[in-house]
Amino acid sequence: MPLDWQLATVTAVRNETPTVRSFTLRLPGWAGHRPGQHVDLRLTAEDGYSVERSYSIASEPERTGEVDITVERIPGGEVSPFLHEAVVPGDRLEVRGPIGGYFVWEAALGGPLLLVAGGSGVVPLMAMARHRAKAGSHVPARLLFSSRGPDEIIYRAELDRLAAAGDGFAVAHTLTRQQPPGWTGYARRIDEQMLTEVVEPLGAAIRAYACGPTALVETVANGLVRLGLPADRIRTERFGPTGT
Amino acid sequence: MEERIAMMRDDPAVDLTVDGSGVGGLLASVFGGEMTATPGQCAHCNTVSIVGTMRAYTRGPGVVLRCPACAEVVIRIVETPTATIVDVRGVSYLRIERAAGR
């Protein structure tokens, strides 16, 4: 099945945090995706110079004909500042996808499900959480989400709603740099003790997905292996410095 | 996996890489379908790893995929204005499932 570039129309732009924005892309020829997959976006200048970046899909596959991507603005980046500053509803962007078959979770795979995110690493995990809710899955699931400060928690209100739905989804936040007064969540980088506490209610035979900066993903993957989880139950996605 | 992760942590150059998953679009265009869940065997150390977990160096003129276990080059892809050049000397095999939408 060849993977062709298609023209997407931006139909909505929303701020998630001061530096993170979501874009809804309408894709008339979209064949659907699986939670965790991503799309490539291509920008081409008038002189023919073009750049491509890969962005995780944030929306659940139950929404058809369009996808959301959530993009953190990377200062000095080639693509993300353009998306943040220049792109408005009605604009068209070149997109190809869906891409990826490894970092994917679907309700049929079952659980219990552990999701661990650092910053914008939450995006593909959000597609899984949204899919889980829309598919009516009651697989026990927990998201451990590391953000720098309270204003930088992506999807905060929606995560609160998902956790309040009473269908077995829970969220544990850790704020590594700045905590608001009265903060009762974690206040440090993810470590093995934290993983142990978050994993404990899920039992032993979990499926784990971790996405974020390399150091966080390594801590999580190593920690889970030490907790006895087989390596093939741990899927990781690191974002390096090219995700700009 | 522990071994691999330990190795990657010792290599500062890893910070300049992305997962093989991050170049899944390019791989799909070269191989004709989804490749990131495909197992491949490193021709240098014989470790079988999932393409999506290989280390992708994307800052050069082409893309270089390295084995996550031994860090040797497994696949190189260079796109020129008229052709795509693919060097797969570093893999002894790729196991591509026909069910994966092709």
Chai-1 contact restraints between the chains, C-beta under 6 A:
chainA,res_idxA,chainB,res_idxB,connection_type,confidence,min_distance_angstrom,max_distance_angstrom,comment,restraint_id
A,M1,B,G33,contact,1.0,0.0,6.0,A-B,restraint_1
A,M1,B,G101,contact,1.0,0.0,6.0,A-B,restraint_2
A,M1,B,R102,contact,1.0,0.0,6.0,A-B,restraint_3
A,L3,B,A28,contact,1.0,0.0,6.0,A-B,restraint_4
A,L3,B,S29,contact,1.0,0.0,6.0,A-B,restraint_5
A,D40,B,G25,contact,1.0,0.0,6.0,A-B,restraint_6
A,S54,B,G22,contact,1.0,0.0,6.0,A-B,restraint_7
A,R96,B,G25,contact,1.0,0.0,6.0,A-B,restraint_8
A,I99,B,G24,contact,1.0,0.0,6.0,A-B,restraint_9
A,I99,B,G25,contact,1.0,0.0,6.0,A-B,restraint_10
A,G100,B,S21,contact,1.0,0.0,6.0,A-B,restraint_11
A,G100,B,G24,contact,1.0,0.0,6.0,A-B,restraint_12
A,G100,B,T36,contact,1.0,0.0,6.0,A-B,restraint_13
A,G101,B,E34,contact,1.0,0.0,6.0,A-B,restraint_14
A,G101,B,T36,contact,1.0,0.0,6.0,A-B,restraint_15
A,G101,B,A37,contact,1.0,0.0,6.0,A-B,restraint_16
A,Y102,B,S21,contact,1.0,0.0,6.0,A-B,restraint_17
A,Y102,B,T36,contact,1.0,0.0,6.0,A-B,restraint_18
A,Y102,B,A37,contact,1.0,0.0,6.0,A-B,restraint_19
A,Y102,B,I50,contact,1.0,0.0,6.0,A-B,restraint_20
A,Y102,B,G52,contact,1.0,0.0,6.0,A-B,restraint_21
A,F103,B,S21,contact,1.0,0.0,6.0,A-B,restraint_22
A,E218,B,I5,contact,1.0,0.0,6.0,A-B,restraint_23
A,A221,B,I5,contact,1.0,0.0,6.0,A-B,restraint_24
A,N222,B,I5,contact,1.0,0.0,6.0,A-B,restraint_25
A,V225,B,E2,contact,1.0,0.0,6.0,A-B,restraint_26
A,A231,B,M1,contact,1.0,0.0,6.0,A-B,restraint_27
A,E237,B,D19,contact,1.0,0.0,6.0,A-B,restraint_28
A,E237,B,S21,contact,1.0,0.0,6.0,A-B,restraint_29
A,R238,B,D19,contact,1.0,0.0,6.0,A-B,restraint_30
A,G240,B,T17,contact,1.0,0.0,6.0,A-B,restraint_31
A,G240,B,V18,contact,1.0,0.0,6.0,A-B,restraint_32
A,T242,B,V18,contact,1.0,0.0,6.0,A-B,restraint_33
A,T242,B,T58,contact,1.0,0.0,6.0,A-B,restraint_34
